[in-house]
Amino acid sequence: MAVATERLQRQAASADTGRRADAFDLTLQIVAYVVLVFVAILMFVPFAFSVATSFKTNPETLRLTLGNMFWPETWTTAAYTTVREANIGRWFLNSVIVAAIWVTARCAFGALAGYAFARMRFPGRDIVFLIFLSTMMVPGIVTIVPKFIILKDLGLLDTYGALTIPFLTDAFGIFLMKQFFESIPNELEEAARIDGASRFRMFFQIVLPNAMPALSALAIFSFQGSWNAFMEPLFYISSEDYFTLPLGLAMFRQANYTEWPAVMAAAVITTVPIAIFYIIFQRRFVASQTSAGIKG
């Protein structure tokens, strides 16, 4: 009887401990969600303020109050009309062309070079890879002048070549793809090799489809880098016909420094494509390596 009572007491104590642990975990989850929502709101506030300001009249922006901070008293699209009358269509087209070239080239070269470093064996492979990695330690501002001289000698200044050729690949993309390829099981390629698949077929039909999460991440980083690039185009481009959105926005800001709604409208137009691109690719961006390898 005493043994049975002691067993029941232990079970009750264990159940009580489990309930307390569950309650503690639930509390932690609630606190984490509250913190995440708060941080998300803080990060969204500047963009919401920019959108609201772009629909205000200029006098209203000069008397900012808590009431009209995120909701204009008088809605107007005059700021967007002002932006449209500028050369923003050309700047937008230039940014799209440059971004498309950046994303395509960096994904292609990064995947090919990353696979070579991860799977193929050749003399000096590790040394070459270390040389690639060492370039990541060099600040980008240091290479602007040498790139400028090279582009000048090649006659590529004030062309799309100056906006694309120096940025067709980078060490980060190669490093990212190499690390991802190394996480893919060798058994997938060995099974294909037994079936008679060539190296190119294994890469394009087996390895590359499983690397979509890494490729999506590289595409997002490349698109964001090209869309926000300012310093290098500022050095390499002087003709307005080749301005990208960051350069055009800086010039537009200088010419309309007192028209805050117009400046905010231009900023919104510049920001929205990045948000759309991320929304489209976020599912693949957050996909786990394991699930990608299983689904193939």
Summary of the structure (lengths in Angstrom):
residues: 296
radius of gyration: 26.9
end to end distance: 59.6
largest distance: 97.0
contacts: 838
relative contact order: 0.12
helix: 80%
strand: 0%
